[in-house]
Amino acid sequence: MASDNSDSASTNPAVVAAQNNDSDDEYEYKPLDLKPAIDALGCKYTMPVENKDVYIVHGFAERFGIDAREAQKRLQDEYPHRREGDKIAWAEPQWIHGDHRSLRYRGNVLTRDKMWFQNGEPAEHGFRKYLYTGWQWRVLPATSAVERVPWLAKFVGDVNDWLWKHCFVTTNHYIVTAYDKEDCGIGMHSDKAKSISELAPIVVVKTGECGRPFRITDSVTGEELFNKVVEPGDAVIMTMQANLATKHGVPILNEPTDTSGSIVMRKIIEEVPWGKLEAMLRKRDREEEE
């Protein structure tokens, strides 16, 4: 498994490479260009958005050794589900349902369930904090070391080895999302750049029993650029620049459908020490009691 590269405020790939390299070997870093790495996979792919580094890679999950349909089912069957007022078990693998108080957006129930993983134990390394719209401090303790799910750790490790081989900074944070039925989805958005390294691509691996439409629009004009079903096992891979130039989402459907979901891999550059998070949540509890 590729090592979790250390964070850096630098945007110079050569500087980051030197800081990330644990050996004496020399690495030549190129500008962020996904095509050679995608070509090396030997998978069929399309580039659905003109002049943007967005790739839909078919059979990506299988290429790295997992069955995308079985993967979501295993996670849903083997790990606990926290709903509404259930207590989150700190740093353990678990599902947080959209009705949980820590996941609601402005008090509204989300139409999706989530798991959070990172490289390394939060007790040792702190919690990786990915800041997205509606994010709450209370959900951060749900982040677990991916190593606690060995088959998932192997999968993301193999993907990271591929990224490292092709001169990219590797990912260290993994969000699993499940859409249980047709009225579950996520609205149009761009991933917020504040806590994401621009030197690693964003990798969205589709999972579940069926494909769902994946919609992409221009972030300025709102023009629809892509809206087609992406099948389980396929991946949507994009650079940070492409992410910011577009918006993407999983539309709600009118017809009944089976379960679907995704594993999203990112390089997160913010971390919160365990003790600091405990203090932050105690403070918020006191404020709510006043």
N, C-alpha and C positions, 0 to 999 in steps of 0.2 A: 504494500500500500504506500502510495506517495505520502511523504511527510507533509504536515500542515505548515506551510510557509509562514514566517513571521510577518506582521503587518508593517507597513511603512507609509509615511505621508508623501513620499516621493512619487511622482508620476513618470519617472525615468525607468523604463524596463531594465536597463543595465544595472542601475543602482539596486532595484528590487531583486534582480537575479543574484547579485553578489550577496545581499543580505539573506536571501532564501536558501542559498546553496550550502549544504552541510558538508560538502567534500571540497577537495582542492581542485576538482575538475573545472575547466573553463566552459562557460555557456555563452553562446552568442544569441542575444534576444533580438527578434525582429519586431517591427510594428505589428499591432494587433490585426492579423489577417487570418481569417478562419479557413479560407478555402483549402490550403495545403493540408491542414489537419483533417478537414472533412473528406477530402479526396482519399487520404490514407486509410480511412475506415473501410473502403470497399463497398459501402452501402449506396443504394440509390438515394438521391436527394433532389429537392427542388429549391429554388430561390424565389419565393412568392412575391417579394416586394422589390420593385425595380430600384436599383442603385442603393440598396440597403443590405447590410450584412445580416440577413435573416435566412436561416436554412431550416428546412424540414427534412430530417434524416429518417428514412424508413428502416425499420428493423434495428434501431439503435440499442434498445434494451437487450435484445437477443444477442447482438454483437458483443455485448459485455456480460453475457452469461445469466441473465434473469428472464423469467417469464413475467411480462408486465401485468397480465391478468391475475396470475397467482400471487404476485407480490403484494398487491393491494389487499387481496383476500387474507393473506397470512397476517398482515399488520392489523387488519380489522378483527380477526379471530383471536389473535394471540396476546393482544395488549389491552389494558383496561380503558374504558370510555368514561370520561368525566362530563357530567351534564349539570346545568343550572348551578346549584349551590355546592356541588361536590368539591372536596378539597383536592388541590393539585399536589401530587407527590413530587417533591423537588428533585429535578435531574433524573427522573425515571421515564422510560418510554411509555407514552400514554396518548390517547386521543382526547382532544378538547373539542367538545361539540359547540356548534354555533349558538346554542342557547346559554352557554356558560357565561357567567358575569364578566370573566376576564377577556372574552372574545367578542362580546357584543359591541356594535358600533353605534355610538350615541344612544345606547339603550336598546337598539334594535337587534333582533336575532339574525345571525348570519346564516346564509343558506349553504353552508359547507362546514366540514369538520377538518381538524388539522393536528399534525404532529410536528415537533421541532427537534432537529438533531444538529450536532456540531462535532468536529474533530476534537477529541479529548474531553476529559471529565471537567464539568464546570467548577467543582470544588477545587480543582488544581489550576485551571486556566481562566476561570471566570466564565460568565455567560456571554455568548455572542449575541449582539443586539442588532437585529435588522429592523430598521424603522420604516414602517409602512403606514398608510392612511388608516387611522382608527386603532393603531397599536396601543396597548396598555402595558404598564409596568407589571401588572398582576399576572400576565401570561408568561413572562420571561422564565420563571422557575420551571415551566413545563419542558424546557429544552434539555435534552438528554445527550450523552455521548453516543455517537453513532456506533461505537464499538460494542455497545450493549445489544445491538442487533447484528450479529456477525455477518450474515449474508448481505445485509444492506451495506455494512462497512466495506465488504469486499467489492461490491458493485461500485460505490462511489470512489473507492480507492483505485480500481481499475480505470475508471473514467479519468481520474486525476493523473494517473500515470500517462495516459494518452495526451492530456493537456500539457503536462510537463515535457514530454518528449518533443512536442511541437512548440516549445518555447512560450508557453502561457503560464502565468501564475495559477496555481491550483485553487480549487474551491474548498471551503471549510464549513459550510452551513447548508442545511438541507431541510426544506419544508415539504411535508407530505400532506396533500389535500385530497379529500374525498367528497364527491358529489353523489349523493345517494339516489337521486331521481331527477325527473325532468325539470322541476321547479327550483333546482339547486344550480348555482353558477356564480360568476363574479363579473362585475361591471368593468367597463373600459378604464384602463389605467396604464401608466408607465411605472416601472419599478423606481422607487425613490433612490437617487444616486448618493445621498449623504453618507450612508453606511456601507456602500458597495464599492469594492475595488473595480476600477475601469480596466484593469489589466487582466482580468479573467472574464470569459464569456458567461452569460446566463444560460443555463441548460435546463430545459423543461422536458422531462420524460413523461409521456402520457401513460397512465395505468388504468386498471379496472376492466370491467367486462365488455365495455363497448366504447367506440369512438364518440367524441363530441365535437361540434363545430368550435373552431378556434378563430376568433375574429381579430383583424389588425386594421387600424385606421391611422391616417396621418394625424400627428399630435397637434398640428396647427389648424389645418383646414377641416378635419373630421372626415375627409374622404375615405371611403372604405377601400382598402387595398387587398384584403384577403378575408374570406369567410367560408371555410370548408372544413369538413370532418377530418380530424387528425386521429389516427387509429392508435389503440394501445400498443406500446412498444416503440412508437415513433417519437422523435424528439424535435422540439423547436429550439434552435440554438441561435443566439444573437449577441452582438457586441453591446456594450453600454451605450455607444453612440446611436446604434439602431434602436435600442430601447427608448432613448429619450426623444428620438425623432418620430416615434410611433406610439400608439396605445394598443393594448391587447386585452382580450377578455374571453370568458366562456359564457355564451348567451344562455339564458333560460329558454327551455323548449316548451312547445305546446303539446307534443305527443309523448306518451309514456316511454321511458327509456330505462336501461339498466344502470348499474353503478359505474362511475368513472372517476378519474382523479389524475394526480400528477406527483412527481418528485421533482422539486426545483432546486438546483444547485447554484450557489453563489459564493463569492469570496467576500466575507463580511469583515470590516476593519474596525468595528467598535466592540468593546468588551466591557462587561460590568462585573467586578469582583463579587463573590458570593456575599461577603460581609456588607458591602455597600448596598447590595440589593435588599438584604434583610433589613437594614436600617431605613432604606427608602420606603419599603412596604409598611414597616412599623409606624413611620411618620404619617403615611397616608391613612392608616387605620385610625390613628389618633385624631387626625383632621376630620374624618368622617363621623367620629363619635361626638365631636364638639357641636 
